[in-house]
Amino acid sequence: MYEKKMFRFAVSFLILILIIAPLAAKTKAFMGVFLKDLNEKDFEKFGVEGKHGVLITEVIEDKAAEKAGFKDEDVVIAFDGDKVYTLDQLTKMINLHKPGDKVQVRIVRDKKEKTIKLTLGEKEVPEKKTKAYLGVYVENLDEDDFKELGLKEKYGVEIEDVVEDGPVDEAGIQEDDVILQINDDKIYTSDQITKMLKILKPDQKVKIKIFRDGEYKTFDVVLGEKEDYFSLFYDQDSKVFDFYKDPASVFVYKYEDTDGKHIGVLLSAEKKVKKEGDEEIIEKKVVIDEVFKDSPADKAGLKEDDIILKADGKEIDSVKDIKKAISKKEVGDKIELEIKRKKKIKTFKVEIAKKKDFDLKSNKVEVFLEDGDLKVWVDGNEEHLLDIDHLKDNIDKIKILKKEHLEDLDDHIQKEINVEIEEFGDI
C-alpha cells in the first residue's frame, strides 16, 4: 500500500523584520510610547471627531512622554502643529527632530482635546549583536532517505540550498550534500546546527564532513558573521518583548506567492518499498493531487491522479525535480510533461504562468520565537531557519492574506514577520 506524503519538503523563506522607531531608528529622538493606527470604530470609541490620529497603547515608564503627562489610550491627533494620520507619519515626524527639542502635541483624552508640551527624549540604541553563520538551508533525513542516498550512517542533514558567496559556498560545499559532522560533533538534526552556531564564533574555522555521490569529503569552513536580528527581542525592558518570548504567542499567516512561476497543480510524492530477497527497492512516483481551475495545467488537459513520469524528457521521481524543471523556464514558455493516466502514457505541453494569473490555495504558516530561535511551522511541519539572508530581496512579492493573534502587539514596533512561501508541492 502506498504511503502518501510530501517528502523532502523544502521551504524557502524570505524574512523581513521591520523594527521601526523606537527600536532601530537612526535618530535618537523619541517620545517613549508605543502606538497603533486607528480604524473607524476606534475613532468612535475614543471620541475623535476629526477621524485622524494614532493611539498611545503604552507610555514607557520614566521616559519623555510620561514626564510630560501622556497616558495610555491618549490619541495623538497633531504633532508640532501638523495633523497626524498614521503611525509611520508620526514616526517620521519624530525622527526629524533631535533629543531635547520642544514640541506641542495635540491629543484626545476621554473624548476631549488638550495640548501637551513635550521635550523629546534620547533613545538608547541597543547594542548591535552578531553571530556565526554557515550560509545553508538544510532539512532532516529519515530512514528512507538514508537508504536512497546509500548512506550507511543513520545521521546527517541534507543541504537544500547554499547561500551564494556564503562561508559554505566559498569552501566548496554544494546543494544536496549531506552534512555528517561539524568538528567532532555528529549532526542529527537541523536545530542542532542552530544551537551549535550560538556557541561558535564568527571567523572561527570548523571542519565539516559531508557525503556526496557515495563519497566522503571534509572541508575547512571559516564561519561568517551576520547581525543577530532576534537578539533585539531579548534586550528590551518593555512588556511587549515578553510576548515574543512566549512560544504560545504564535503568529498565524496565510500567504500567496503571486509572482512565482506555476502551472497550477498540487503534487505529492508517493513511495513504495518492496523487498526482493534481502534487497529493499524504493519505488517513487509524483502524483497530481489537484488541478486548479482555469490554470495552464487545466487548460492543457492534466487531471487529478495523473502520474508525472518525465519533464522535458528527464525522468521525475520527486516534486523537487518538477520544481527545478519549472524554475529553468520563463513565463510563457512551455514544459513537456509525460503523464501516466491509468494504463496509458500521454504527453502534454503546459505553459508556464505566474501564480497571480489564477486562483491558488494558500499555505498556513505559524511563526514564533523560542529561546531566541525563530521557529516556523508550515501546515504543521516544523522548519528551522538557519540563515536569514537577502532580507529585502523580493519583499514586494509578499502578500499577507490573514493574521491572527496580533491584536495584543504594539504596532508601533512593527515587529511583523513576513514569510514568502514557495512550497515544492505547489507548482
ZITAVEN-V961163 format. One record per residue. SS is DSSP state (H for helix, E for strand, L for the rest). D_CENTER is the distance of its C-alpha to the mean C-alpha in Angstrom with 2 decimals. Layout:
ss:SS d_center:D_CENTER
ss:SS d_center:D_CENTER
This chain:
ss:L d_center:35.50
ss:L d_center:32.16
ss:E d_center:29.09
ss:E d_center:26.36
ss:E d_center:22.80
ss:L d_center:19.75
ss:L d_center:20.22
ss:L d_center:18.29
ss:L d_center:15.20
ss:L d_center:12.54
ss:L d_center:8.95
ss:L d_center:7.58
ss:L d_center:4.07
ss:L d_center:4.94
ss:E d_center:4.28
ss:E d_center:7.65
ss:E d_center:9.65
ss:L d_center:12.75
ss:L d_center:15.58
ss:L d_center:18.62
ss:L d_center:22.15
ss:L d_center:23.35
ss:L d_center:20.71
ss:L d_center:20.47
ss:L d_center:23.08
ss:L d_center:25.33
ss:L d_center:28.32
ss:L d_center:29.63
ss:E d_center:31.20
ss:E d_center:29.84
ss:L d_center:31.22
ss:L d_center:29.80
ss:E d_center:28.30
ss:E d_center:25.14
ss:E d_center:25.09
ss:E d_center:23.74
ss:E d_center:24.62
ss:L d_center:27.23
ss:L d_center:27.96
ss:H d_center:31.41
ss:H d_center:31.90
ss:H d_center:31.09
ss:H d_center:33.68
ss:H d_center:36.22
ss:H d_center:35.40
ss:H d_center:35.83
ss:L d_center:38.71
ss:L d_center:37.30
ss:L d_center:39.76
ss:L d_center:38.31
ss:L d_center:34.97
ss:L d_center:33.02
ss:L d_center:31.61
ss:E d_center:28.77
ss:E d_center:29.00
ss:E d_center:29.27
ss:E d_center:27.54
ss:E d_center:28.50
ss:E d_center:30.97
ss:L d_center:30.33
ss:L d_center:33.41
ss:L d_center:35.82
ss:L d_center:33.97
ss:H d_center:35.45
ss:H d_center:34.78
ss:H d_center:36.31
ss:H d_center:39.28
ss:H d_center:39.85
ss:L d_center:39.94
ss:L d_center:36.69
ss:L d_center:35.67
ss:L d_center:32.75
ss:L d_center:32.63
ss:L d_center:34.42
ss:E d_center:33.33
ss:E d_center:33.38
ss:E d_center:35.02
ss:E d_center:36.27
ss:E d_center:35.68
ss:L d_center:38.56
ss:L d_center:40.21
ss:E d_center:37.33
ss:E d_center:35.78
ss:L d_center:32.21
ss:L d_center:30.04
ss:L d_center:26.39
ss:H d_center:24.45
ss:H d_center:23.26
ss:H d_center:26.90
ss:H d_center:28.24
ss:H d_center:25.79
ss:H d_center:27.02
ss:H d_center:30.58
ss:H d_center:30.35
ss:H d_center:28.89
ss:L d_center:32.00
ss:L d_center:34.19
ss:L d_center:35.12
ss:L d_center:35.56
ss:L d_center:38.98
ss:L d_center:39.12
ss:E d_center:40.80
ss:E d_center:39.53
ss:E d_center:40.56
ss:E d_center:37.97
ss:E d_center:38.99
ss:E d_center:37.61
ss:E d_center:38.31
ss:E d_center:39.13
ss:L d_center:40.72
ss:L d_center:41.03
ss:E d_center:43.10
ss:E d_center:42.39
ss:E d_center:43.09
ss:E d_center:42.50
ss:E d_center:41.33
ss:E d_center:41.98
ss:E d_center:39.02
ss:E d_center:39.06
ss:L d_center:35.55
ss:E d_center:34.43
ss:E d_center:32.81
ss:L d_center:29.21
ss:L d_center:28.71
ss:L d_center:25.86
ss:L d_center:23.93
ss:L d_center:24.48
ss:L d_center:21.88
ss:L d_center:20.79
ss:E d_center:19.73
ss:E d_center:18.97
ss:E d_center:19.66
ss:E d_center:17.30
ss:L d_center:18.03
ss:L d_center:15.73
ss:E d_center:14.83
ss:E d_center:12.44
ss:E d_center:14.64
ss:E d_center:15.44
ss:E d_center:18.29
ss:L d_center:21.59
ss:L d_center:24.19
ss:H d_center:27.96
ss:H d_center:27.91
ss:H d_center:25.62
ss:H d_center:28.06
ss:H d_center:30.94
ss:H d_center:29.44
ss:H d_center:28.69
ss:L d_center:32.15
ss:L d_center:30.88
ss:L d_center:33.53
ss:L d_center:31.36
ss:L d_center:29.40
ss:L d_center:26.53
ss:L d_center:23.91
ss:E d_center:20.32
ss:E d_center:19.69
ss:E d_center:17.82
ss:E d_center:15.59
ss:E d_center:14.96
ss:E d_center:16.57
ss:L d_center:15.49
ss:L d_center:18.45
ss:L d_center:20.99
ss:L d_center:19.20
ss:H d_center:21.52
ss:H d_center:21.35
ss:H d_center:21.83
ss:H d_center:24.79
ss:H d_center:26.30
ss:L d_center:26.43
ss:L d_center:24.07
ss:L d_center:22.62
ss:L d_center:20.15
ss:L d_center:21.53
ss:L d_center:23.34
ss:E d_center:23.41
ss:E d_center:23.15
ss:E d_center:26.08
ss:E d_center:26.80
ss:E d_center:25.81
ss:L d_center:29.18
ss:L d_center:31.09
ss:E d_center:28.25
ss:E d_center:27.52
ss:L d_center:23.86
ss:L d_center:23.26
ss:L d_center:19.57
ss:H d_center:16.25
ss:H d_center:16.06
ss:H d_center:19.55
ss:H d_center:18.46
ss:H d_center:16.00
ss:H d_center:19.06
ss:H d_center:21.39
ss:H d_center:19.56
ss:H d_center:20.14
ss:H d_center:23.81
ss:L d_center:24.11
ss:L d_center:24.63
ss:L d_center:23.64
ss:L d_center:26.38
ss:L d_center:27.44
ss:E d_center:28.58
ss:E d_center:27.64
ss:E d_center:28.96
ss:E d_center:26.61
ss:E d_center:28.37
ss:E d_center:26.93
ss:E d_center:28.28
ss:E d_center:28.51
ss:L d_center:30.75
ss:L d_center:33.03
ss:E d_center:33.45
ss:E d_center:32.42
ss:E d_center:31.54
ss:E d_center:30.88
ss:E d_center:29.20
ss:E d_center:29.42
ss:E d_center:26.09
ss:E d_center:26.01
ss:L d_center:22.82
ss:E d_center:21.04
ss:E d_center:20.29
ss:E d_center:17.22
ss:E d_center:16.64
ss:L d_center:15.47
ss:H d_center:13.38
ss:H d_center:13.25
ss:H d_center:17.03
ss:H d_center:17.51
ss:H d_center:16.71
ss:H d_center:19.65
ss:L d_center:22.19
ss:L d_center:23.12
ss:L d_center:26.01
ss:L d_center:25.05
ss:L d_center:24.61
ss:H d_center:21.33
ss:H d_center:19.70
ss:H d_center:21.23
ss:H d_center:19.03
ss:H d_center:15.92
ss:H d_center:17.97
ss:L d_center:18.69
ss:L d_center:16.62
ss:L d_center:18.14
ss:L d_center:16.38
ss:L d_center:13.56
ss:E d_center:11.47
ss:E d_center:11.86
ss:E d_center:10.42
ss:E d_center:11.70
ss:E d_center:10.52
ss:L d_center:12.72
ss:L d_center:12.23
ss:L d_center:15.70
ss:L d_center:16.27
ss:L d_center:15.64
ss:E d_center:18.91
ss:E d_center:20.15
ss:L d_center:23.49
ss:L d_center:22.80
ss:E d_center:22.92
ss:E d_center:21.18
ss:E d_center:22.10
ss:E d_center:22.57
ss:E d_center:24.19
ss:E d_center:27.36
ss:E d_center:29.07
ss:E d_center:32.64
ss:E d_center:34.29
ss:E d_center:38.02
ss:E d_center:40.62
ss:E d_center:43.40
ss:L d_center:45.65
ss:L d_center:43.73
ss:E d_center:40.97
ss:E d_center:37.75
ss:E d_center:36.51
ss:E d_center:33.02
ss:E d_center:33.05
ss:E d_center:29.84
ss:E d_center:29.30
ss:E d_center:26.61
ss:E d_center:27.37
ss:E d_center:26.51
ss:E d_center:25.66
ss:E d_center:25.51
ss:E d_center:26.44
ss:L d_center:25.13
ss:L d_center:28.08
ss:L d_center:29.15
ss:L d_center:26.57
ss:H d_center:27.96
ss:H d_center:28.17
ss:H d_center:30.13
ss:H d_center:32.42
ss:H d_center:33.04
ss:L d_center:34.18
ss:L d_center:31.59
ss:L d_center:31.80
ss:L d_center:30.18
ss:L d_center:31.17
ss:L d_center:31.78
ss:E d_center:31.13
ss:E d_center:29.76
ss:E d_center:31.99
ss:E d_center:31.47
ss:E d_center:29.51
ss:L d_center:31.72
ss:L d_center:34.06
ss:E d_center:31.64
ss:E d_center:31.38
ss:L d_center:28.20
ss:L d_center:27.48
ss:L d_center:23.71
ss:H d_center:21.05
ss:H d_center:19.53
ss:H d_center:22.90
ss:H d_center:22.70
ss:H d_center:19.26
ss:H d_center:20.71
ss:H d_center:23.89
ss:H d_center:22.30
ss:H d_center:20.15
ss:L d_center:23.50
ss:L d_center:24.90
ss:L d_center:24.97
ss:L d_center:24.76
ss:L d_center:28.30
ss:L d_center:29.11
ss:E d_center:30.19
ss:E d_center:29.32
ss:E d_center:32.12
ss:E d_center:31.33
ss:E d_center:33.96
ss:E d_center:33.81
ss:E d_center:35.80
ss:E d_center:36.84
ss:L d_center:39.10
ss:L d_center:41.53
ss:E d_center:41.32
ss:E d_center:39.40
ss:E d_center:38.28
ss:E d_center:36.66
ss:E d_center:34.48
ss:E d_center:33.24
ss:E d_center:30.01
ss:E d_center:28.76
ss:L d_center:25.21
ss:E d_center:23.75
ss:E d_center:20.72
ss:H d_center:18.83
ss:H d_center:19.93
ss:H d_center:23.48
ss:L d_center:23.48
ss:L d_center:22.02
ss:L d_center:19.28
ss:L d_center:18.01
ss:L d_center:14.52
ss:E d_center:12.16
ss:E d_center:11.91
ss:E d_center:8.77
ss:E d_center:9.71
ss:E d_center:8.04
ss:E d_center:10.74
ss:E d_center:12.34
ss:E d_center:15.25
ss:L d_center:17.70
ss:L d_center:15.52
ss:E d_center:12.76
ss:E d_center:9.21
ss:E d_center:9.37
ss:E d_center:7.43
ss:E d_center:10.04
ss:E d_center:10.10
ss:L d_center:13.57
ss:L d_center:14.85
ss:E d_center:13.80
ss:E d_center:12.37
ss:E d_center:9.99
ss:E d_center:10.14
ss:L d_center:8.09
ss:L d_center:11.19
ss:L d_center:10.48
ss:L d_center:8.51
ss:L d_center:10.67
ss:L d_center:11.35
ss:L d_center:9.64
ss:L d_center:11.84
ss:L d_center:12.22
ss:L d_center:12.26
ss:H d_center:10.83
ss:H d_center:13.76
ss:H d_center:12.52
ss:L d_center:10.10
ss:L d_center:12.24
ss:E d_center:11.91
ss:E d_center:14.52
ss:E d_center:14.77
ss:E d_center:14.19
ss:E d_center:16.14
ss:L d_center:17.16
ss:L d_center:16.58
ss:L d_center:20.30
ss:L d_center:21.08
ss:L d_center:18.87
ss:L d_center:20.62
ss:H d_center:19.33
ss:H d_center:21.05
ss:H d_center:18.46
ss:L d_center:15.71
ss:L d_center:13.02
ss:L d_center:10.49
ss:E d_center:6.79
ss:E d_center:5.85
ss:E d_center:3.36
ss:L d_center:5.86
ss:L d_center:7.22
ss:L d_center:10.24
ss:L d_center:12.08
ss:L d_center:15.19
ss:L d_center:17.27
ss:E d_center:16.92
ss:L d_center:18.75
